[in-house]
Amino acid sequence: MLLQKSSYYHIYNRGINREDIFFEARNYRYFLDLYAKYVEPIADTFAYCLMRNHFHLLVRIKTEEEQEQTWKVSKTFQVSEAFQVSSPTQQFSNFFNAYAKAINKTYHRTGGLFQERFGRIPVTSDEYFACLVMYIHRNPQKHGFVDDFREYPYSSYDAICSAQPTRLKRAQVLEWFSGKDWFLRTHQELVDEKKIAKLVAGDI
């Protein structure tokens, strides 16, 4: 399924055979640096979480006009040279391939890093957005990586809570929660996973 412009998606993947895709702190930072280069020019990001062996993203693919505007301010973004001629789907593929090649080179490994082609599930109903954001942020606690998801360093939770500059679409996320207070309060509750079951692919 090709990514469609102006559409929202839950994008995810995991390591092959459930193996790790992040081995140390610098890997998470490098993943996000590549994300800025390949993905930010073609997609808005609302939430993310990077875990040792898998990741979750909530994005909206930009329109052609929005992508053109991003290109014009490309000094702010490390825009890929291939951006102008690549489809959004190809940009994501280029991103994951670049990360996999770097990991293989750094850790002297061969073969695929990711389980399969990246997953992409359209998010088509407003009622799902807030629930999916909560699900993504709470995922490290769900899988036992931390006792409290708020302490996990590799998600968008802190950036959305903060007043510091961010390239995340923080204002729109907080609007989905009717403000920061409700954002904080609802994140302390368990997510109704049945409500968004079709959006989380059985939780990879």
N, C-alpha and C positions, 0 to 999 in steps of 0.2 A: 504493500500500500504506500503510494507516494504521499508525502506531506503536502497538504493543501494550504495555500496562502490564506491568511486571516482566520485560521482555525487553531483551536487549542488542543494540546496533546499531553498525555502522560507518557513520558519517554523513559525507558528503563532497560537495564541489562545486568548480567552477572558474569563472573568468571567462568571459564570452561571447566566443567566437572566441579562447579561450585568452588573453584580455587580462588585465591586472593587476586585482586587487580590493583590493590594499593598495599605497598610493603613498608613504607615509612612516610613520615610527615611530608617530605618534599614531593612525594608522588601526588598527594591531594592538591598541593599548590600548583604543580605542573599541569595537572588535569584542568584546573580552573583557568590557567593561563592559556592553554590551547582552546578551551571553551570560548574565551574572550576573542581569540583570533578567528575561529571558524564559525561559531554559532551566534554570538551576539549580533553580528551584522544582519542575520537573517531571522532572528527570533527574539521575542521578549521573554524574560524569565521571571516567574512568579515564586517559585519555590524549588529547592533542590536538597538532596541529602546524599552524601558520598560515604559508603560504608566499605569495610574491608574487602568484601567480595561482591558487592553490587551497588547500584545507584538508582536514584529516582529523580526525575526532572518534571516540572510543570511549565510548559512553554506555550507561546502563541506565535505562529509563523507570521512574519511581517508581510504586508502587501508589497508589490513592486515599488510603489511610490515611497513607502517607508524604508525599503532596502536602499533605494537610490539616495535618500536623505542620509542614511547611515554612511554610505560610501563617500558622500561629500564631506563628512566630518571624520574621515577615516584616521586622522591623526590621533583622535581620541581612542579609537579602537585599533588593535593590531589586526586589521582586516587582511584575510588571506588574499593573495594575488588571484586566486581562482574564483573568488567570490562572484565576480560579475557574470561568469559564464556557467556557474554551477547551480543546480537546483537545490532547494532546501534539504531534500533527502540526501543528495550527494554531499552537501556540506557536512551533515552529521556523520556520514560514512567516512569522509576525509578526516574529520576530527578523531573518530575512534581509531582509525587506522594509524594516524600519526601518534596517538598515545600508545597503542600496542607496539609499534615499531620502537619507540623510545624505551619502553619497559623491557622489551626483548634485548635490546642492545645493552642497556644498563645492567641487567641481571643475567646476561649470557644465557638467555633461554631462547627456544625456538617454538614455532607453531602458533596457533591461535591463542589469544588472551581471553576473548569474550566467548560466551556460550554459543551465540548465534547472531544473526543480524539483529540490530537493536529493536526492541519492542516499541510500538507506538499505538496508543489507544486514544481515539478522539474523545474530548470532553465536550459534550454538547448541551448540557443542562446547567443553568446557573446554580441550582441547589447543590450540585456536586463540588463546586470549586472550593468552598471553605472546608468541606469535609476532606477533600483530597489533600489540601495544604496541611491540615492537621495530621493526616495519615503519614505524609512524607516526613514531617518534622518529628513525629513520635516513633518512627521506624527503628532508630538505633536502640531505643528502650524495648520495643517489641521483640527485637532479635537478641537482646541481652548484651549488646555492646557497652551499654552504660545503664546505671540504675535510674538515672534521671535524664531524659532527652535534652533538657535545658542545658546540661553540662557538655553536650556533645559539640565538638568544635567544627565539624565539617558539614554543617547544614546552613540553611538560610534563616533559621529561627532568630539568631542574635541580630542579624542585619535588619530584619523586619522590626524587631523590638527597638533597635537603636535609632538615634537621630543623626548618626553619621552618614555621609554621602554613600550611596550605593547605586549600582546599575540595575539592581532588581526593581521590579515594578511594585515597590512597597506601598505606595498610595492606593493602588488598585486592590492589592491584597487586603489592606486594612479596611477598605470600603466594603469588601465582601463580608467582613466581620463586623461591620457597623462601628468601627473604631478600635483603637489599641486595647482598651479595657476589656472588650468582649473577646478580642484576639487572645489575650493572656488567659482569660477565664476559661474559654472553651478548650484551650490547649491542655488544660489540666484534666479534662474529661476523657474517658475512653472513646475511641472512634467507633461509630456504628459501621463496621466493615461490611455488613450485609448490604448497606445502602449503596456502597460504591464497589461492590464485588466485581462488577464487569469492568471496572477501571483499574484494578490492581493485579489482574492476571494471576489470581491465586497466590499472590505475594511471592514473587520469585525468590 
